[in-house]
Amino acid sequence: MSEGGLVVGQVIMLSTLFGLIVLIFGLVLYFDPESRRSASAEHSRAEHARSVGEELHR
């Protein structure tokens, strides 16, 4: 196998690897609603948990 063919093989393998990583990451974002939370939603969730905790301690 020539030097150029080896480089082409490595580029194809790395492209496939990174493509699969991006695909899996995209599928997780699409199908897992918890991974799509925005910062404001996380803040309101924390506020809700704090208020529920205060109610339980009364």
MDAnalysis code that builds the backbone (N, CA, C; Angstrom):
import MDAnalysis as mda
import numpy as np

u = mda.Universe.empty(174, n_residues=58, atom_resindex=np.repeat(np.arange(58), 3), trajectory=True)
u.add_TopologyAttr("name", ["N", "CA", "C"] * 58)
u.add_TopologyAttr("resid", np.arange(1, 59))
u.add_TopologyAttr("resname", ["MET", "SER", "GLU", "GLY", "GLY", "LEU", "VAL", "VAL", "GLY", "GLN", "VAL", "ILE", "MET", "LEU", "SER", "THR", "LEU", "PHE", "GLY", "LEU", "ILE", "VAL", "LEU", "ILE", "PHE", "GLY", "LEU", "VAL", "LEU", "TYR", "PHE", "ASP", "PRO", "GLU", "SER", "ARG", "ARG", "SER", "ALA", "SER", "ALA", "GLU", "HIS", "SER", "ARG", "ALA", "GLU", "HIS", "ALA", "ARG", "SER", "VAL", "GLY", "GLU", "GLU", "LEU", "HIS", "ARG"])
u.atoms.positions = np.array([
    [0.853, -1.180, 0.000],
    [0.000, 0.000, 0.000],
    [0.896, 1.239, 0.000],
    [0.529, 2.225, -0.792],
    [1.351, 3.432, -0.895],
    [1.075, 4.375, 0.277],
    [1.975, 5.326, 0.410],
    [1.859, 6.319, 1.486],
    [0.583, 7.146, 1.337],
    [0.219, 7.499, 0.117],
    [-0.988, 8.292, -0.125],
    [-2.251, 7.523, 0.210],
    [-2.269, 6.212, -0.093],
    [-3.428, 5.390, 0.227],
    [-3.623, 5.242, 1.715],
    [-2.524, 5.212, 2.447],
    [-2.603, 5.104, 3.905],
    [-3.231, 6.361, 4.504],
    [-2.822, 7.520, 3.984],
    [-3.360, 8.791, 4.486],
    [-4.848, 8.885, 4.178],
    [-5.236, 8.476, 2.987],
    [-6.647, 8.521, 2.606],
    [-7.460, 7.610, 3.526],
    [-6.946, 6.439, 3.827],
    [-7.632, 5.524, 4.743],
    [-7.798, 6.112, 6.131],
    [-6.735, 6.775, 6.607],
    [-6.813, 7.400, 7.936],
    [-7.836, 8.528, 7.960],
    [-7.884, 9.323, 6.904],
    [-8.846, 10.427, 6.833],
    [-10.272, 9.883, 6.805],
    [-10.495, 8.824, 6.047],
    [-11.831, 8.227, 5.973],
    [-12.243, 7.667, 7.333],
    [-11.320, 6.984, 8.004],
    [-11.651, 6.408, 9.315],
    [-11.940, 7.499, 10.346],
    [-11.128, 8.556, 10.370],
    [-11.361, 9.639, 11.328],
    [-12.652, 10.385, 11.010],
    [-12.932, 10.595, 9.736],
    [-14.183, 11.259, 9.355],
    [-15.384, 10.441, 9.791],
    [-15.301, 9.123, 9.601],
    [-16.398, 8.249, 10.022],
    [-16.574, 8.299, 11.536],
    [-15.462, 8.260, 12.265],
    [-15.523, 8.310, 13.728],
    [-16.184, 9.599, 14.211],
    [-15.711, 10.736, 13.714],
    [-16.276, 12.015, 14.147],
    [-17.720, 12.174, 13.672],
    [-18.026, 11.639, 12.496],
    [-19.406, 11.676, 12.018],
    [-20.342, 10.903, 12.928],
    [-19.888, 9.726, 13.379],
    [-20.716, 8.940, 14.302],
    [-20.877, 9.637, 15.646],
    [-19.821, 10.281, 16.116],
    [-19.915, 11.023, 17.384],
    [-20.951, 12.138, 17.259],
    [-20.904, 12.887, 16.174],
    [-21.864, 13.981, 15.961],
    [-23.283, 13.426, 15.821],
    [-23.426, 12.312, 15.112],
    [-24.737, 11.694, 14.940],
    [-25.321, 11.259, 16.282],
    [-24.525, 10.592, 17.102],
    [-25.007, 10.138, 18.415],
    [-25.362, 11.329, 19.292],
    [-24.522, 12.364, 19.284],
    [-24.799, 13.563, 20.073],
    [-26.109, 14.211, 19.627],
    [-26.320, 14.290, 18.322],
    [-27.556, 14.865, 17.799],
    [-28.773, 14.039, 18.175],
    [-28.652, 12.712, 18.118],
    [-29.778, 11.854, 18.494],
    [-30.108, 11.988, 19.980],
    [-29.086, 12.125, 20.819],
    [-29.333, 12.313, 22.253],
    [-30.061, 13.629, 22.483],
    [-29.631, 14.688, 21.829],
    [-30.313, 15.973, 21.981],
    [-31.756, 15.901, 21.490],
    [-31.987, 15.144, 20.432],
    [-33.325, 15.063, 19.857],
    [-34.272, 14.228, 20.720],
    [-33.786, 13.103, 21.238],
    [-34.675, 12.171, 21.934],
    [-34.693, 12.331, 23.454],
    [-33.715, 13.016, 24.052],
    [-33.666, 13.149, 25.511],
    [-34.065, 14.568, 25.898],
    [-35.286, 14.746, 26.403],
    [-35.744, 16.111, 26.705],
    [-34.928, 16.793, 27.803],
    [-34.354, 16.040, 28.725],
    [-33.578, 16.666, 29.798],
    [-32.293, 17.300, 29.273],
    [-31.757, 16.794, 28.186],
    [-30.514, 17.349, 27.658],
    [-30.760, 18.647, 26.890],
    [-32.029, 18.984, 26.625],
    [-32.348, 20.196, 25.870],
    [-32.716, 21.363, 26.768],
    [-32.604, 21.240, 28.057],
    [-32.996, 22.330, 28.954],
    [-32.136, 23.552, 28.740],
    [-32.775, 24.690, 28.720],
    [-32.035, 25.942, 28.631],
    [-31.646, 26.387, 30.041],
    [-30.812, 27.385, 30.124],
    [-30.362, 27.877, 31.423],
    [-31.526, 28.449, 32.225],
    [-32.464, 29.124, 31.558],
    [-33.607, 29.700, 32.276],
    [-34.521, 28.598, 32.811],
    [-34.683, 27.521, 32.047],
    [-35.502, 26.411, 32.527],
    [-34.839, 25.743, 33.723],
    [-33.532, 25.617, 33.683],
    [-32.810, 25.021, 34.809],
    [-32.919, 25.921, 36.032],
    [-32.876, 27.240, 35.835],
    [-32.996, 28.181, 36.949],
    [-34.386, 28.092, 37.574],
    [-35.429, 28.038, 36.747],
    [-36.778, 27.952, 37.287],
    [-36.991, 26.604, 37.979],
    [-36.355, 25.551, 37.478],
    [-36.453, 24.241, 38.117],
    [-35.790, 24.274, 39.499],
    [-34.663, 24.956, 39.591],
    [-33.974, 25.070, 40.875],
    [-34.806, 25.898, 41.856],
    [-35.433, 26.962, 41.355],
    [-36.301, 27.780, 42.209],
    [-37.470, 26.963, 42.729],
    [-38.062, 26.148, 41.882],
    [-39.187, 25.306, 42.285],
    [-38.741, 24.303, 43.348],
    [-37.599, 23.675, 43.139],
    [-37.101, 22.691, 44.106],
    [-36.817, 23.365, 45.451],
    [-36.298, 24.580, 45.404],
    [-36.008, 25.307, 46.641],
    [-37.303, 25.650, 47.375],
    [-38.333, 26.091, 46.642],
    [-39.593, 26.446, 47.294],
    [-40.291, 25.214, 47.864],
    [-40.207, 24.078, 47.158],
    [-40.791, 22.850, 47.677],
    [-40.045, 22.421, 48.935],
    [-38.726, 22.565, 48.937],
    [-37.945, 22.221, 50.116],
    [-38.291, 23.079, 51.313],
    [-38.550, 24.364, 51.066],
    [-38.945, 25.265, 52.161],
    [-40.302, 24.885, 52.708],
    [-41.220, 24.479, 51.849],
    [-42.548, 24.060, 52.304],
    [-42.476, 22.805, 53.147],
    [-41.562, 21.903, 52.817],
    [-41.440, 20.657, 53.567],
    [-40.870, 20.897, 54.957],
    [-40.065, 21.945, 55.120],
    [-39.441, 22.211, 56.421],
    [-40.336, 23.034, 57.355],
    [-41.494, 23.458, 56.906],
    [-42.387, 24.254, 57.751],
    [-43.126, 23.408, 58.728],
])
